[in-house]
Amino acid sequence: MPQDAKCPKCAHLFPVTEARQAFTVACPRCDADMTVEFKKPAAPPDAGQAPYDVVVKPGALPDGTASLKAARRRSDDDDSESAGGGGGGSVLIVVFSGVLGLLFVIGGLGATGWVLFTQIDTSETTSNWSSNRNNNKGNSSPGNNNQGHPGNNTGKTGGGETAPPLPLRGQTGFDLRPVSGGGPSITPPPLTDNVTPLDLPGRVGQIAVGGGGRYIVMHFPDKGQLGVLDVATAVSQFVEADRGDRVRIAAGQSRVVLFSPDTNAVQVFALPDLNKVAETPFPMSNCQSIAMGSRTNGPVLAVSTSGDVVLADVTAGGVKLIEGSSEKLGVSSNNLRAAPDGTAFTAFDGVGANKVKVLTELGRKWKVTEMGPAPFPGGDGHFYGNGTAFNRTALPVIPTASGTWYVPAISGSGGDFVKLAASDTATGKRVALTFHAGRNPNSPVPGTPLMVGPEIDNLMDARGNIAPDKAPDQHLFYSPEAKLLVLLAGNRTRFLLRKTNAN
């Protein structure tokens, strides 16, 4: 019977099947090799308890001989116990055993048929993948960016793809655990001027944060490009990618996931060089949004147009469905965000929505919590938004203030955020931007500037309303470690890099 094994590297729990000898298995989350062995407990287990203790050791099995011998000794012991110490056997026992064996075979065939015809999830995932790929086979042309890129051995290969495996029903659940260890270091970039403009190759569509806040990843739907800005060096680079406004991206510690709905395929790129390392079919049909923690390398959460959710592990070989994570939650697929540590996600209709749904894991199942208008997860585990911030139990941690928005920093875990405050003045509507720490909205960080200007004014009106296409967390990227604010400006065609340690 399957029992849970715990990865010694990332503490991920996953089921392993009972075996009589030690074996090597890779963690489905972090790909770390480990040795798993089933051992009989010292005392007989109570009713309902697992019959064996699962012993997990880091690293692959160096030499299976010793473990194999131990497994054989255990097998011999089990056989001796089954024999009960008796010698020989009568003809009646032999005949009776043969009849039981025949019944067992017949029963096994029946059970196999029952699984095949009742337990396979015959969703449209595979059929949609096949039909989408067939519909695109005839569209290969020099101008079609959905067919891979010259010189890239991991691109699409026409008829060589395989559909994703069909998941079995009766799955055992999943877990979301914080990642351990630090990401790439973040330091102030070598900028001479207080404000440095950076022109981009085109209009930015999807945008995400990776590398624990060091990298800002952009997709250019009109140009068919993927780009990354390193806030610690102020250097950007770009590579070819699929075109279209329907393309979705998510970024993690060292990987970027790009989903193309036209082919229902997902591509995995490495950070920060954006080398494409894999391309596979996506394990969900009608995917609308994806998100991944910026300090993780998965899992990535996907939400369909009907509000179904599923988690997928991200590896060098592509993405793979996490069994037990698929559920019909009915959450909004219009907007999706991930906490930096990957343990919480927010789903909401629009930036100005009064209700936000927070998705977390409890008991290896999804838990959905409804809270007020705070859709942006911060590195401190809280959620920021329209004049307030909440913890994971939907209790406010910042008093509500009208006409303001709080946008969490893209790096760090000390409750750093940007505050936008709108007001009417004698010269018209103005929006002021200030920098804050420790979830304190009343006192800006000493030495940081008060920022005003047309690019900031365009983010909200005098009553604090945000335009649907002006989500502040998609336009303002504050890194306390880099002492830098990156503002997406110029109709989403350029960055303004503003030092935060200079008035």
Secondary structure, 3 states (H helix, E strand, C coil): CCEEEECCCCCCEEEECCCCCCEEEECCCCCCEEEEEEECCCCCCCCCCCCCEEEEEECCCCCHHHHHHHHHHHHHHHHHHHHCCCCCCCHHHHHHHHHHHHHHHHHHHHHHHHHHHHCECCCCHHHHHHHHHHHHHCCCCCCCHHHCCCCCCCCCCHHHCCCCCCCECCCCCCCCCCCCCCCCCCCCCCCCCCEEEEECCCCCCCEEEEHHHCEEEEEECCCCEEEEEECCCCEEEEEECCCCCCCEEEECCCEEEEEECCCCEEEEEECCCCCEEEEEECCCCCEEEEECCCCCCCCEEEEECCCEEEEEEEECCEEEECCCCCEECCCCCCEEEECCCCCCEEEECCCCCCCEEEEEEECCEEEEEEECCCCEECCCCCEECCCCEECCCCCEEECCCCCEEEEECCCCCCCCEEEEEEEEECCEEEEEEEEECCCCCCCCCCCCCCECCHHHHCCECCCCCECCCCCHHHCEEEECCCCEEEEEECCCCEEEEEECCCC
